[in-house]
Amino acid sequence: MRRVFVDTRQSPTYRFTVRHGAYVLGGTRILARRAWEARTTAMHHRMMRIAEAAGNEEMVTKWEQRAYAYRFARHKRRMDLLQLALNLPKAVFTTTVAGTGVLLMLGILIAWHNHNVSDVLAPMNAVIEFVAWVAFLASVIWEPFLYALPGLALAGAWAVGRNQHTAPTWALPADSGDLDVLPDENAIMRALENLSIAPLNKAIKEGWKPRWVQPTVRLGNGYHTQLQLPMGVTVEMINVKKNILAHNLLRKPVETWPTEPPKMPGVLDLWVADQGSLNGPVPPWPLLTEGTTDYFKGVPVAVSQRGEQIIGKLMAANWIVGGIMGSGKTSIVVALLLGAILDPLVEAEVYVMATNVDYDPLKPRLKTLVKGDDPEQLKAALDRLRSLTNEVTERGKLLEELGGDSPKLTRELALKDPRMRPRVVVFDECHELFMHKEYGKEAAELAIRVMKKARKVGITLIWVTVSPTADSIPRDVTRNTSHRVAFAVGDQVANDGLLGSRHRAGPRPGHRHRRDLRLHQQAIRGHPRLLRRPRPREGHRRGHPGRRARPEGLQERGRHVGGAHVRPVRPAHRHRDRARARDQDAHPGRPTRPAGPQPSRVRGVDVQEPAQHPRRRRTRRIQDRRPPTRRPRPHPRRPRSTRRGRH
C-alpha cells in the first residue's frame, strides 16, 4: 500500500491535480476569512491577542478602542438600513406619483400644442419604451455574466491560493520558485524547533508559548521579527546555529541576521532578507538625475543589507579608505565627492599619487586635480598639506570672530564669509607620499596637525591607499581618523594598519598574575613600605617545599616553639617599640612596658622566644593546635599531655 501511495504521489498528473485543487481550496478559505474579518471584529481580537502575548498593554487598549468604534459604526449602519426599509415604500410611492404627474402634465402640454388628445400619454409611453430597452440590454449582458460568474470566482480563488502558497510542498514542481516562503511566525518557530538546542527543545516540550514582541513586518528588502526567548536560551546560542537557521528559513547565512537589541535583553531580533536580494544590482544613486546636498548633514554613499541608504558624514569627520586593487575604494570616494560637490558651498580638491583617469569626469567641478607619482606631484601634495596647516589656524581665528557662541562651523557662518567655505581634500594613493624618503616624515607630521584641528573648521580629509599598513600610514593618522572603510585587504597586518587593533592593557578580570600581585589594602591604609612581591621564604629550604610563599613583613610561616604550634599575629618589636616611643612623647606621665620581647602566656605557661634568631624576635601568641596531617615536622612530636583539652 505504501508503495502504491508513493508511486501515486510521484505521478505528474496526480501532483498537478492536488496542487491546483489546493490552490482553489486554500484561496476560498483565505477569501472567506477575509470576508469574515471585514464584517466582524475578528481581526481586532486577533491583534489584541498578539499584543497581549507581547505584553503590550497600550496596544491592547488601542485595539479595544478600535473594536468598539467599529461595532458602534456597524450598529449605526444597521439602524440606518432598518430606517431605510421603513421609509423606502413611502419614498417609492411618492416618487412614482410625482413622476407620473410630471409626465401627465408634460403630455397635456404636448397635446394642447398639437391639438391631439392621444399625445397626452406620449411621454409616459417614451419612458416605458426606454425602460424596456434597458431591460433588454441588461438581459443580454447579465445572462453571460451569470454563466461566467462561477468560473470567475474559481479563477479568483485559484489566484489567491497560488499567491499565498497554499499547495503542499511535495505537489510543487521541482523547478518552482514557490520555495521563497514568507518567514512568518510559523516558519520562524519551525526553524527554531530544528536547531537542536537542548534548552529550547526542553522549553517547547514543556509547553512554552512564544511571546512576539513584534510580529513579522516588512522592513526594507526583507522581514523583521522580534521574539522573546525562553529561560536558558540566549541569542548567542542561536547565532552559533546561524547557518542551520538560514537553511531552515530557505535563505543563505548572509541573508539571515539574528541579533539582540541593546535595550531589550533576552529578545531575538531577526531580520531575514528576500532570497537573492543581496546578490542583485545595487539601486541607482538617489541623486543621479537631480537633487542637492548639504555638507553639514551628510551625503548618501552606500546601501545597507536592508536596502536603506547610508549617509556619509562630512562635517567634523575624516576618512581613510583602504583595500586591494579593484575592491571598490574609488567608488565610495567618488560617491563622497559627488555628494560634496552637489553643495554649492563646497570646494573639492583631489591629489592622486598615481596616473589614472578615475577622477577626470569630476575635473570641471574640482578646484584642483593633481595626478602622478613624480616628485613634482608629491611636492604639490606636500605643499597643500603645509598650506592646510596655516589655513586651519586662520579658520580657527575667523570662527572665533564670526561664530560667537557656536563652537564649530555652521552653514550660516559659511554663507557670511567665503573664506569659511567647506573644503574636501582627497589624497589618493597616499602611501606614496608617506613612504617617500624625503617628504614622508614631514607629510605625516603635517597630516596629523591638520586632522587634529580641522574638525571644527569645515575641512574634511580623505586618505585612500592600497597598502594600509603601519609603515605606509602613520599610526597617529589612523588614530585620529573618525571614519575608516575597509574593503578586501591582503592580510591581518593590513587590516590592523587600517582599522587598528585592540590589545590587552593588563590582566583580564578574574585572571591573577602572581608575580605582579600587590597588597593593595595595606597601601590604602597608608603603609606603602609593606607592599611586597611574594617570594619564596627560607622555610622552603627547611623541608617545606609545598607551602605557598607569603609576603614578608605581614605574616610568617607557623612553627613550633617549646612544643606548641606558634602562629604570629603581632607586628615586629621594632614597630611596637617605635609606637610606644611616640606614645611616651605624647603622654610623658604614662607608665610604659619595657622594650624588647615580652613573654606570652598559653594556658598559664610563660614562653620566651630564643634570642638567637633575630628575624623571630617577636612577641607571639602561642596557640595549642593539632598539627595537620602529612606535614613535615622538623621538631619532635609534642607530648600528648599538651594537646587541646588535656593538661
N, C-alpha and C positions, 0 to 999 in steps of 0.2 A: 504493500500500500504506500509506504513511504517513497519507494522508487517511482511509482506511478505519479504520486503527488509532485515529486521533484521534477520529473520529466515534463509534467504538465505546466509547471511554473516556468520552465525553460522555453516553452513554446512561444514564438513571437506573436502569434495570434492571441493567445491567452493573455500575455502581458499587455498587448495593445488594448484589449477589451477591458482588462482590470484598470489600466492606467486612465483611460478616458472615462470609464464609469466612475472611478474615484474622483476625477475632476468634477463631474456633474454633481455627484452626491455631496462632495465637500463644498462646492460652490453654493449649492442650495442651502446647506447648513449655515454657511457664513452669511448669506443674504438674509436668511430667516433671523439669525442672531442680530444682525444689524438693524433689521426692521423692528425687532422686539426692543432693542436698546433705544431706538429712535422714538418709540411710542411709550416707553416706560422709563422708570428711574433705575434700570438695571446697571447702566454704565456708571451712574453716580455711586451706587452701592459697591460696585467693583472697585472703583477708585478709592472709596473710603476704606475698604478692606486692605488695599495696598498701603495706603497712608497709615492705617492703624498698625499694620505689621511692621512698618518702618519706624513707628514711634513718633510720627509727625502729627501731633495733636492739632496744630494750627491748620494743616492741610485737611484733616478730617472735618474740622469745623467749617472750612470753606466749602467742601463738597456737600456737607449737610445743608448749608445755606443755598447752594445751587439746586439741590434736590427739592428743597422747599419752594424756591422760586419757580422751578419747573412745574411742580404739582399745582401751584397756585395759578400759573398761566394756563395749564391744561384744564383746570376746573372752570376758569373764566371762558375758555373757548367752548367747552361743553354747554355751559349755561347760555352762551350766545346762540349756539346751534338749537337748543331747545326753544329759545325765544323766537328764533327764525322759523322753526317749524310751526309755531303758533301764529306767527304773523304772515307766513307765506300764502295761505289761501286768500286772506284778505287782500294781500298785495296783488295776487294774480287776478282776482275778481275785479279789483279797482283798475288794474292796467288793461284788462280786456274790455271793460265797459268804456273806459276813456278812449282806447284805441278805436273801438267800434264807432263811438260817437264822432271822433275826428274824421274817420273815413266816410261816414254818412254825410257830415257837413261838407266834406270835400266833394262828394258825389252830387249833392244838391246844387252846389255852385256850378259844377260842370254841366249838369242837366239844365239849369237855368240859362247858362250861356249857350248851349247847343239847342235849346228848345226840344229836348228829347228826354222823356221820363226814364227810359231804360238806362241812361248814363248815371243814375243815382247809385247803382251798385258797381259801377266800373272800377273805382279804387279798391273796393273790397275784393273784387274778382282778381285784380292785379296782385294783391298781397297773397291771396290763396295760391295763385299760379307760381309766385316766387318761392313760397314755402314748398310747393310740390317739386320744383327744380332742385332746391337744396336737399330735400329728402332723397331724390333720385341720385344726385351726386354722392351723397353720404352712403347710400346703399352700394354704389359702385366701388367706393374706396373702402368702406367698412368691412364688406364681406371678405375680400382678400386678406385684409389685416387680421380678421378673426381667425382665418385659416393659418396665417403665418405666425400668430402670437405664440403658440406653444413652441415652435421652432426657435423664435427669437429668445424666449425665456430659457430654453435649453442651451442656446449658444452663450447667453449671458452667464448662466451658472457655470458652464464649462470654462469660460474665460477667467472668471473669478477663482475657480478651483485651481486652474493651471498657474495663475499668478501667485496664489498662496501655497503652492506645493502640497496639495492635499493627497497626491498619489503616494503609495508605498514606495520605498526605495528600490525594492527588488523588481518593481514593474517599470522603472525608468529605463530608457535606452542607455547603452553603455557610453555613448558619446554625448550624453545630455549635459547641458550646463545647469541643470537644476540642483547641482550639489552646492551651489553658493547659498547655503542656508542662512537664514537670519539668526544671529546669536542672541536670541531672546532668553527669557528666564529659564524656560525648559531646557533649551540647548546648553546653557551655561551649567545648569545643575547636572545634566547628564555628563558633561565634560568633566566636572569636578568629581563626580562619583567614580570615574575611571582613571583617577590619577594615582591610585594605590598609596594614598596617605592614610596611615593607620588611625590617627586621631579623628580625621574627617570621616572615615568609614564607620568608626565607632559611634560618632555623633549621629550619623544618618541612620544607623541601625537602632539607636535609642529614640528615634522619633524627632530629631532636630528639624525645626521648621525654619527655612531661610527667611531672614529679615532683609528686605530690599530697601536699602537707604535711598536709592534712586533707580527706578525701573529703566529698562533699556530704551534709550532715546538716540536719535540721530545726531551725531556730532562730527562735523567736517565730512571726511570721506570714510566714515566708519560709524561704529555704535559704541555708546558709553553706558556702563552699568556700575553701580556701587552696591556691594553686598557685605553685610556684617558676618564675619566668620564665627564659627562656634568656639567654645573654650578648648584650648590646647592646640589650635590651628593658627599658624601665623602666615603672613603674606610671604615671608621668606621660604616657607615650605612649598608654597605654590610656585614661587619663582624658580625653585630648583627643578620643578616639573614643567617648566615653561614650554619645552619642546613637545611634551605629551599633550599639554593643554591646547597648544596651537593645532596639533594634529586632530584632537577631538573636535575642535571647532572648525575643521577643514580650512585652516589657514597656515601660513608659514610662520616660523618663530618671529621674524621681523615684523609681522603684521599683528602680533599679539603683545599687549603691554599691560601686564598685571603690576600694579604699584600700590602703595599705601599713602593716603593723603596725610600731609604733615599734621593737621589738626584733628584727624579722625583715626586714632589708633584702633587696630583690630578690624578695619574696614578694607575690603578688597576693592580697589578702583581698577576696573577692567575696561580697556579700550581696544576694540578689535576693528581693524581696517577691512575695507572691502577687498575681495580677492583680486590680486593683481594691481591694486591701486597704487602701490609704491613702485611698481616696475614700469608704469606708463610714462608718457612725456610730462614734463613739468608745465603747469599752466603758464600762459603768457604773463609777462611782467605787467602789473596793473597800470603803469604809466607809459606803456609802449606807444600809444597813439595820442594821448592828451593828458593834461593834468600838470600840477606844480607841486613842489615840496617845500618843506620848512626845515632848514638846517637845525633849528633848535628843538624840533620834535622827532627827528629821525627819518629814515628813508627805508622803503621795502627792499630787502636784499635776498631773501630766500623764502622757502615754503617748508613748513614743518610736516611731519608724518601725517598729521590730521588735516592737512590741506590749508592750514592757516598761515597768513602772512607773518613773516618775522621782520620786525622793524630794527634796523641797524642804527645805533646811536652815534651821532657825530659830535654834538656839543659836549665838551668836557670828557672826551674819550680819545684814546689812541688805539691803533690796530696793529697787529702783527699776523701775517698770513704766511703759512709755510706748507710745503708738500712737494712731492716729487713732480717731475715734468709731466704735464698732461692731466693732473689731478683736479684742476679747476680753480687754481689760485687767481688767475687773471679774471675769471668770470665774476667772482664776488667783488674784486676790486673795481671792475668796470661798473658793476651794479651800484657800488657806493659812489663812484664818480658821477654816474648818470643821475642818481638821486640828488647829489650835491649841486650839480650844475643846473638842475631844474629850479633851483632857488636863485633868483636874480642877484641876491646879495653876495653869493659865494664866489670866491676866486680859487680856481683849482690849478695845481702845478704837478707835473709828473717828471721824475728823473729816473730813467731806465738805464742801468749799468749793463746794457746789452743792446744788440742791434736786432729789433723786431718791429713788427707793424701792429702790435696789439692795441696801441693807443692812438694810432693815426686817425681813425674815424672821429675821435674827440678833439682833434687838434684845433678846429675852428673855435671851439668854446674854451679851450685851455689857455691859461695865461702864459705858461711856459711848458715846453716839451723838449727834453734833452734826452738823446739816445746815444748809446755807445759805451764801450768799456775802455776807451783810450784814456790816457792821463788827463786830456783836456776835459772830457766829460766827468771824470771822477773829481777833478778840481772844481768844476762847476757845482757839483753836488755838495762838496765841502764848503765852498763859498756860500751856498744857500743856507747851510746849517749855521755858519757864522752870522749871516745877516738875520736869521731867525732868532738867534740868541739876543741880538740887540733889539729886534722887533718885539720880542716878548717883554723885555724891560720897558720899552716905550709904551706898549699897550697897557701894561700894568699901571703906569703913571696916568695915562689917559682915562683908564677905567676908574681910577680914584677921583679924577676931576669930574667925569661925566656921571659916574654911577651913583654917587651919593650913598644911599643905604644898600644898594644892590651889591652882593659880594662877587658876582660874575657877570659876564657879558649877556645882554638880552637883545632881542630883536629891535626894541625901541632905541636902545643905545647905539646899535649898529646903523640904524637909519639916521641918527643925528650926525655922526662923524664918519666919513668914508674911510678914514684910517683904521676904523674898528670893524671893517667888514670881515666876516668869517673867511677862513683860509684852510684849504685841504691840500696837503703836500704828500705826494706818493713817492717813495724810494723803492723802486723795483730792483730785484737782484742786489739787495743791499749788502750781501756778504762780500761782494767785490770791493765795496768801499771800506767795510770794517776790517777786512783781512789784508788791505793794502799796507805795504811796509812803511810807506811814508805818511799816508793820510789816515791810516786806520785808528791809531790811538787818539788823535785829535778829534776824529769824527765821532768816536764813541763818547768822549767827554762832552762834546757839544750836543750830541743827541740826548744824553741824559739830562743835561742842563735845560734844554728846551722842553723835554717831556715833563719835567717836574714843575714847570711854571706855565705851560701853555694851556692847562686845563680850563682856567677861568677866563682866558682872553680870546677864545674863539679860534684856536689853531689846532687842527687835527693832523697828526702824523700817521701815515700808513706805511709799514715796513713789509716788504714782500721778499721772500727768499726761497730758494730751492734746497738750501742746505742749513736747516735750523739746528745748529749745534752750538755748544758753548764757545767754540773758537770763532765761529762765523758771526754770532750775535752776542754782544756783551751781556753778561748776566743782569746788570742793572737795567739795561734796556728792556729785557724780558720782565723783570720785576715791576717796572713802572708802567707796563702796558696794561690797559684795562680790558681790552677785547683781544683774545687770542683764538685764531681759527686754524685748526689742524686738519689738513687733508691727509692723504696717504703719505706716510713717511717710510724711510728705509729701515730704521731700527729703533730700539729703545733710547739710544743716545740722542737721536734727532728728536724724538718725541719729548724727552726731558728738556732738551735745549729750547723747544718751542713753548711747551706748556708748563715747564718747571717740574720739580719733584718734591715730594714731602718726605722729610727724614724725621726719624725719632730724635727729639731733643733731649731725651733722658730715659730712665727706666719706665716701662709701661706700668699702669696702675695694677697693683697686685703682684708685681714681679719684683722680688728682692735681689739686690746685689750685695753680698755680704762684705765685699771689700770696700764698698762705698757707704757702709752703714754708719750712721751718726746718731748720737744720743741727743735728739732734739729737745727732749723735755728738760734736760739739765741746762742746755743753752738758753732756753726760755726763762728758766729760773734764775739766771744771772751767774752761772758758773761755767764760763767758756773754757776754763782750763781742764774741765772734766770731759771735754769732747775728745774721744779716742777712737782709733780704729781697732776693731777686735783683732788680737794677735795671739799666738799660742803662748801659754804660761809655762813656767818651769815644771808644773805638775805633769806635763806630757812626758818629760824626761824621767819622771819618778814612777813610771808604770801606770799612767792614766792616759793612754792614747785615745780612748774613746770619748773623753769628756769634751764638751764644747768650750772653746775659748771665751772668756768674759772680759769686758773692758777693765783695764787696771785702774784702781782708784775708786771704783764703785762697789765691787763685790769680789771676794776671793773664794777660791775653791774650799769647800769644807774639809776638815781634817780632824784627827783625834788628838786631844790634849789630856793627859792624865787619865787615860782610859775612857774618856767620854768624847762624843762627837761634837766638834766645835763648828758653829755657823756664825760668821762675822756679820754684825748688823750695825756697828757703830763706825764713825769715821776714824781716821788715824789720829794718834795722840797729838801730832803737831797742829792739826786743825783745832782740836779741842783746847789745847794749851793757848793757841792764839785767841780763840774766842773768850777763854777765861781771862786772858790778859786785857782784852778790850773791855770786858765787863768790869774788871777791877779798876781800870782807869775811869770808867763812868761812875762807879759806886765805890769810892775808896774805903768806906767803912764796912763793907760786906765781907764776911769771912769766906775764904776760898779753900778748896781742897788742894792738896799737894799735887804738883805736876808729875807726869810720868805714868807708867802703867798702874792701874788700880785693880785690886782683886775683885773678881766676880764671884757670885755665890750660886751654887747649884745644890738645892735641897740641903742647905746648911753646911756645905763644904766649900771652903775658900780655895780658889785655884789661881795661881800666878803663872803667867806665861814665861817661858825661858827667855833670858836676855841675849842668848847667843844668836838669835835670828832678828836682825834689825828690821826686816820688812814685816815681821809679825808682831812687833811691839805695839800691840793694841789691846784695849780692854774689850773682852768678848763676853757674850752671854752664853754660858755653857748649857747646851740642851742635850738631855739624855735621849738618844734615838737608837732605834734598832737599825743596824747597818743594812743597806739594800742588798738584795741578792746579786750574786755574780759580780761583786765589786772587788777590785784588787785591794787587799788590806796590807798596807806597809807596816802596820803595828800589830801587836798580838791581839787576839780576840779578847774583848773586855769581859770581866767576870760576870757570871750570871747574877750576882747579887746587886749589880749596878743597873740592871735592866729596869724598864719602866714598870712601876708598881711594886718593885721589890727592893728593900733597903737592908 
